[in-house]
Amino acid sequence: MLSRVIPAGSTHVVRIITTDRADGDLDVRRDEAHLAATRETIRTGAWTWLQQVHGSEVVVVNGSGEMAGAAADAAVTASTDCVLAIHTADCVPVVIAGEGTLGVAHAGWQGIVDGVIPRVVDALDHLGGPPSVAFLGPCIRPGSYEFGPTDLDTVAAVAGDTVRSHTAEGKPALDVATAVRNMLSDLGVDETIDPLLDTANPAYFSHRVRADTGRQATIAWLEEL
């Protein structure tokens, strides 16, 4: 488990936790009692988790646990009562902080192409002003992410040619974290913190590398200074 704090304007911070395999399986398709017990060991209280569908739908959360189970790939809030959660096995979990605001997004390649990042930034802008800081949780890195050339062209068309990379075997690969960073930068988010957590590492769940069915969580919440 990794903890991080990032600024959210002049009056708030965002606290972030990213889990790993040792913290338990948080796949939302599992038994709810198991999930509730696992969540309590990580962060007490109700979480707003999403039925992620690799799209760009963003929900606005105003109260603790509100919109839990919504079919969406991002959530935003301006409330300190809300714990927002993204569950992943290889896609990029993104936390974005604005002026007293917080957004989270599940950014796989399809969601990136569909516009999930600009939609979150736009939602945060409407809540409190342009966001300025982002954080990337554990995701698949290009050394283990072989990618078809046609789909690679599609991602590069929206996120720039620097998303093109190679696997450890020299095959075409997608750098999905770079795709997210590029889009955030283009949208005016000046700072993106990426601790380079790689789901190819056995410490994490990875669908692509090990066909894992488990999921880790990236959770975030606002606190007043």
C-alpha positions in Angstrom: 0.0 0.0 0.0 1.3 3.4 -0.9 0.1 6.7 0.5 0.5 10.2 -1.0 -0.7 13.7 -0.4 -1.0 16.3 -3.2 -2.2 19.9 -3.0 -5.8 20.9 -4.0 -5.5 24.6 -4.1 -4.7 26.8 -1.2 -7.2 25.4 1.3 -7.3 21.7 0.7 -5.1 18.6 0.1 -6.0 15.3 -1.6 -5.0 12.1 0.3 -4.4 9.1 -1.9 -4.0 5.4 -1.2 -3.0 2.9 -3.8 -3.4 -0.8 -2.8 -1.5 -3.8 -4.0 -2.0 -7.6 -4.1 -1.2 -7.9 -0.4 -4.0 -5.6 0.6 -6.6 -7.9 -0.9 -8.7 -8.3 -4.0 -11.1 -5.3 -4.6 -12.8 -6.6 -7.8 -16.3 -5.1 -7.5 -17.7 -8.3 -9.0 -16.9 -10.2 -5.8 -19.1 -10.8 -2.8 -20.1 -7.4 -1.3 -19.4 -8.6 2.3 -15.9 -9.5 1.3 -15.4 -6.2 -0.4 -16.8 -4.2 2.6 -14.5 -6.0 5.0 -11.5 -5.4 2.7 -12.3 -1.7 2.3 -12.5 -1.3 6.0 -8.9 -2.4 6.4 -7.8 0.2 3.9 -10.0 3.3 4.6 -13.1 3.3 6.8 -16.4 4.7 5.6 -18.4 4.5 2.5 -16.6 4.5 -0.9 -17.9 5.8 -4.2 -16.8 3.0 -6.5 -17.9 2.6 -10.1 -19.0 0.0 -12.5 -16.3 0.9 -15.0 -17.1 0.4 -18.7 -14.1 1.8 -20.5 -16.0 4.9 -21.5 -16.0 8.6 -20.5 -19.0 9.1 -18.3 -18.3 11.4 -15.3 -20.5 11.5 -12.1 -20.6 14.3 -9.6 -20.5 13.1 -6.0 -21.9 15.3 -3.2 -22.1 13.0 -0.3 -20.5 10.0 1.3 -20.9 6.8 -0.8 -23.2 8.7 -3.3 -23.2 7.2 -6.8 -21.6 4.0 -5.6 -22.0 1.4 -8.4 -22.8 3.9 -11.1 -21.9 2.9 -14.7 -19.1 5.4 -15.2 -15.4 5.8 -15.5 -14.8 8.9 -13.5 -16.1 10.8 -10.5 -15.6 14.3 -9.2 -16.4 16.0 -5.9 -15.9 19.3 -4.0 -16.9 17.6 -0.7 -14.6 16.4 2.1 -17.1 13.7 2.9 -16.5 11.7 -0.2 -14.0 8.8 -0.8 -13.7 8.2 -4.5 -12.3 4.9 -5.8 -11.0 3.5 -9.1 -10.3 -0.2 -9.5 -7.7 -1.4 -12.0 -5.6 -4.3 -13.1 -3.7 -2.6 -15.9 -5.5 0.6 -16.9 -4.3 3.9 -15.4 -6.0 5.1 -12.3 -5.8 8.9 -12.4 -6.3 11.3 -9.5 -6.7 15.0 -10.4 -6.8 17.9 -7.9 -8.2 21.4 -8.4 -9.0 24.3 -6.2 -10.8 22.5 -3.4 -11.9 19.8 -5.8 -11.0 16.2 -6.6 -11.5 13.9 -9.6 -10.6 10.3 -10.3 -10.6 8.5 -13.6 -10.2 5.0 -15.0 -8.1 5.5 -18.1 -7.7 2.6 -20.4 -6.9 3.1 -24.0 -10.5 3.1 -25.0 -11.5 5.7 -22.4 -8.5 7.8 -23.4 -9.7 7.8 -27.0 -13.3 8.4 -25.9 -12.3 11.5 -23.9 -12.4 10.6 -20.2 -9.5 12.8 -19.3 -10.8 16.1 -20.8 -14.3 15.4 -19.4 -12.9 15.1 -15.9 -10.8 18.2 -16.3 -13.9 20.1 -17.6 -16.0 18.8 -14.7 -13.4 20.0 -12.2 -13.2 23.4 -13.9 -16.9 23.8 -13.5 -16.8 22.8 -9.8 -13.9 25.1 -8.7 -11.6 26.2 -11.4 -8.9 24.6 -13.6 -7.1 21.7 -11.9 -3.3 21.8 -11.6 -2.0 18.6 -10.2 -2.5 14.9 -11.1 -1.3 11.5 -9.8 -1.0 8.2 -11.7 -1.5 4.9 -9.8 -0.2 1.5 -10.8 -0.7 0.6 -14.4 0.8 -1.5 -17.2 4.0 -0.1 -18.7 5.1 -0.4 -22.3 7.6 -3.2 -21.7 4.7 -5.5 -21.1 2.0 -3.9 -23.2 2.2 -5.2 -26.8 -0.3 -3.2 -28.9 -1.7 -3.6 -32.4 -0.6 -1.0 -34.9 -4.1 0.1 -35.9 -5.2 0.7 -32.3 -1.8 2.4 -31.6 -2.5 4.8 -34.4 -5.9 5.6 -32.9 -4.4 6.4 -29.5 -1.6 8.4 -31.0 -4.1 10.5 -32.9 -5.6 11.9 -29.7 -2.6 11.7 -27.3 0.5 12.2 -29.5 3.1 10.1 -31.1 5.2 9.8 -27.9 2.7 7.1 -26.8 4.4 4.8 -29.3 6.9 2.5 -27.6 8.2 -1.1 -27.6 7.9 -4.2 -25.4 10.9 -5.8 -23.9 10.9 -8.1 -27.0 11.0 -5.1 -29.3 7.3 -5.4 -30.5 5.1 -2.3 -30.9 3.7 -1.2 -27.5 1.5 1.5 -26.0 2.8 3.8 -23.3 -0.6 4.4 -21.7 0.8 6.5 -18.8 2.4 8.8 -21.3 -0.9 9.1 -23.1 -2.5 10.3 -19.9 0.3 12.7 -19.1 0.2 14.2 -22.6 -3.5 14.8 -22.4 -3.3 16.3 -19.0 -0.5 18.6 -20.1 -2.5 19.7 -23.2 -5.4 20.5 -20.9 -3.3 22.8 -18.6 -2.6 20.4 -15.8 1.0 21.5 -15.2 2.2 18.8 -12.8 1.6 15.0 -13.1 3.2 12.8 -10.4 4.0 9.3 -11.6 5.8 7.0 -9.2 6.2 4.5 -12.1 4.2 1.7 -10.3 4.1 -1.2 -12.8 1.4 -3.8 -12.7 3.8 -6.3 -14.5 5.4 -6.4 -11.0 4.0 -9.5 -9.2 3.1 -7.3 -6.3 0.1 -6.1 -8.3 -2.8 -7.7 -10.1 -2.4 -7.7 -13.9 -4.9 -9.1 -16.4 -2.5 -8.8 -19.3 0.6 -10.2 -17.7 -0.8 -12.9 -15.5 -4.5 -13.1 -16.4 -5.4 -12.1 -12.9 -9.0 -11.5 -12.1 -8.2 -9.4 -9.0 -8.2 -5.7 -8.8 -6.2 -3.1 -6.8 -7.8 0.2 -5.8 -6.7 3.8 -6.0 -8.8 5.8 -3.5 -8.7 9.6 -2.8 -10.4 12.1 -0.7 -10.3 15.8 0.1 -9.2 17.3 3.4 -9.2 20.9 4.6 -5.9 22.4 5.8 
